[in-house]
Amino acid sequence: MSLKIIHTADWHLGQTFFGYDRDEEHEAFLSWLIDILTLRQTDVLLIAGDVFDVANPSAAAQRRFFRFLRFRSARTSGTADAGVSHPATERASAILSA
């Protein structure tokens, strides 16, 4: 039996870049990731680093992450794990561990 793992890092959901809103990029990335996880029948998604860009992410960034988790659990049977470096990412890790 093999274990299929996809490793990602530093999503930085909610980030703006020199005043440019990256919400559309983040949405496209998460949609692509759900498709890849489903297509490859991934067992584990490893998120190393920052899920959110700041310690107190916006409600929109949190909604985007929780929507991703809901879609992931509905379309795949795998689990997710998160590394931590921001307090908000610690919250995400705690949710994923529950």
C-alpha positions in Angstrom: 0.0 0.0 0.0 1.3 3.4 -0.9 0.6 6.8 0.7 0.0 9.7 -1.7 1.1 13.1 -0.3 1.0 16.5 -1.8 3.2 19.1 0.0 2.4 22.8 -0.3 3.7 25.8 1.7 3.0 29.4 2.5 -0.4 30.1 1.0 -0.6 33.6 2.6 -4.4 33.8 2.2 -5.6 37.4 2.5 -2.3 38.9 1.3 -2.2 42.1 -0.7 0.9 42.8 -2.7 1.9 46.4 -3.1 -1.8 47.3 -2.9 -2.9 44.6 -5.3 -5.6 42.3 -3.9 -4.6 38.7 -4.5 -8.1 37.1 -3.7 -8.6 36.0 -7.3 -5.2 34.3 -7.3 -5.9 32.5 -4.0 -9.3 31.4 -5.2 -7.7 30.0 -8.4 -5.0 28.2 -6.5 -7.4 26.5 -4.0 -9.7 25.5 -6.9 -6.7 24.0 -8.8 -5.5 22.3 -5.6 -8.9 20.6 -5.0 -8.9 19.3 -8.5 -5.3 17.9 -8.2 -6.1 16.3 -4.8 -9.1 14.7 -6.3 -7.5 13.6 -9.6 -4.5 12.1 -7.8 -6.6 10.6 -5.0 -4.3 12.1 -2.5 -4.2 10.7 1.0 -2.5 13.6 2.8 -2.2 17.3 2.1 0.8 18.8 3.9 0.7 22.6 4.4 4.0 23.8 5.7 4.2 27.4 6.6 1.7 30.2 6.7 -1.9 29.5 5.7 -2.8 33.2 6.3 -0.7 36.2 5.6 -1.2 38.0 8.9 -1.8 37.0 12.5 -5.4 38.3 12.4 -6.7 37.4 8.9 -9.8 38.9 7.4 -13.1 37.2 7.6 -12.9 36.7 3.8 -9.5 34.9 4.1 -10.8 32.7 6.9 -14.0 31.9 4.9 -11.9 31.0 1.9 -9.8 28.6 4.0 -12.8 26.9 5.7 -14.6 26.6 2.3 -11.5 24.9 1.0 -11.6 22.5 3.9 -15.3 21.8 3.4 -14.8 21.1 -0.4 -11.8 19.0 0.3 -13.6 16.8 2.8 -16.5 16.4 0.5 -14.5 15.4 -2.6 -11.6 13.4 -1.1 -11.0 11.1 1.8 -7.6 12.5 2.8 -6.6 14.6 5.8 -4.7 17.9 6.1 -2.0 19.0 8.4 -0.5 22.5 8.8 2.8 23.9 10.0 2.7 27.0 12.1 4.4 30.4 12.2 1.5 32.9 12.7 -1.1 32.7 15.4 -3.8 32.5 12.7 -2.0 29.4 11.2 -1.9 27.9 14.7 -5.8 28.2 14.8 -5.9 26.5 11.3 -3.7 23.7 12.6 -5.9 23.2 15.7 -9.0 23.0 13.5 -7.3 20.5 11.2 -6.2 18.4 14.2 -9.7 18.2 15.6 
